[in-house]
Amino acid sequence: DNGRKVEDPDLLERIRLTIINNLLKYHPESSERLAMGEAFGVKAPEKKLDVDIATRIRVKEDGPKRSLLSIETADRPGLLVEIIKIIADINIDVESAEIDTEGLVAKDKFHVSYRGAALNSSLSQVLVNCLRYYLRRPETDIDSY
């Protein structure tokens, strides 16, 4: 009503579901893209999408004292906790974060620093490599061991 950003999680979820349901109702061909290769909606995809292709990780400078880490990957339960754990294991500080999900894709941005400074190229590469390794590995049920 007032043109301001919607921040209520319940309202955001209702909006998201309305958009998905309308896409499926009026554009059933969109179900293939929404599913990222999994059966979803009216039309199943012809082939399963390789989640490795969907994962994008970038680090760029965001001033002298911090860097911007951008991650786009397939969303799944526990993803944010997993990302934060990986970042913390490398002793990188997260100053702030913007977490977003579009369909089944998580699009997250983190303002990060190392000892109060922006990440250098070597540390950025270590971070990207660690995230890429852990985000791309196949999920294995603990009970399967």
N, C-alpha and C positions, 0 to 999 in steps of 0.2 A: 504493500500500500504506500510506503514512504520512499521506495526506490533504493533502500539500503540493502547491503549484503545480507543474505539469508544465512544465519548461523545456527539455527535450531536443528540438531541432528535428526530429530523425528521428521521435521518438515523437509529437510534435504533428502532423506530417504524416500519419503512419499513422492517428491518431485522426480527423483531418479527412477523409481518404479513406474511412475506415470509415463515418463519418456520412453523407457524400455517397452512397456506394454503397447504404447501407441506405435512405436517402430515395428513391433511384431505384428500388430493388427493391420496397419496401413502399408507397411513395407516388409512383407515376410522374408524377402530376399536378404534383409539386413541381419537375420538371425545367424547367418554364417559368420559375419564379421563380429557380432556381439559375443559369440561363443569362443572365439580364438581357437577354433579347431575342435571344440567339444560339441557333442549333441546338445542343442539348446533351441527352443522355439519350434517353429513350423518346419523349417528346412535345415536338414543336417548338412554340414560342410562336406565337400567332395574329398578333401584330404585334411588330415590333422596338421595344424600349424605348429611349426617348430618354435617352442617358447624361447630358445636361445636367440632367435632372430629378433624377438620382441624386446629383449633386454638391452637397454641403452644406459650407459653410465658416463657422465661427463663431470670434470672438475675444471672450474675457471676462476680466475681472480675476481674478488669482489671487494677490492680495497686493500690497503696495506696490512690489515690485521685479520682478514678472514678470506675464505674461499667459498664458492658456491658449488655444492655437490648436487647434481641432478640425476635422478634415477627414474627410469621408466621400465617396468617389468610386469609380468603377469601377477595379478593380485592373488593373495591366498591368506588364509588365517595365520596369524603370527608373523607376517612379513615385516611389519614395522619393528617388532621386538628383535627379530633376527638382524635387521639392518643396524639398529642401534648397538647391539651386542658386538657386531663386527667392527663398527667404528670405534667403540670403547676399547676393544681388544688391541687396537693399534695406538691407543692413547691419544686419539683425536677428540677434541671437545666439540660438542654440538651446541652452538649458541642459540639457534632458533631453527624452526622447521615449518614447512608448509606441506601438508599432507593432502593429497587429492586422489580420487579414483574416478576414472571415466570408463564405464562399462566394467570390463574385467581387467583393466590396466591400471596399475598404481603409478601415479606421477608425483613423485616426492622431491622436494627441494630442501636442502639442509645448508645452513650457514655454519661452516666448520672452521676450526683453527687448531694450530699445534703450538702450545706454549705461548699463546697470545699473538701469534703471527699467522699469516696466510701460509698454506701448504706450498712447499717447493715442488718442483717437477718430479723429483724422486719419490717423495712421500705421496704425492697425488697418484703416481703410477702404482705404488704399493696398495693404496686404498682401492683404486679401480680394479686391480687384479684380484684382491681379496673378495670384494663385493661380487665381481663377475663369477669367480669360482663358486662361492656359496649360493648365489642366486640361481645359477644354472644347473647345479647338481640335481640329479633326480631325487624325488622324495621317496624314502623307504620307510615302511611301517616298522616301528620298533619291535612289534610282535613277530616280524618275519626273520629275526636272527636266530 
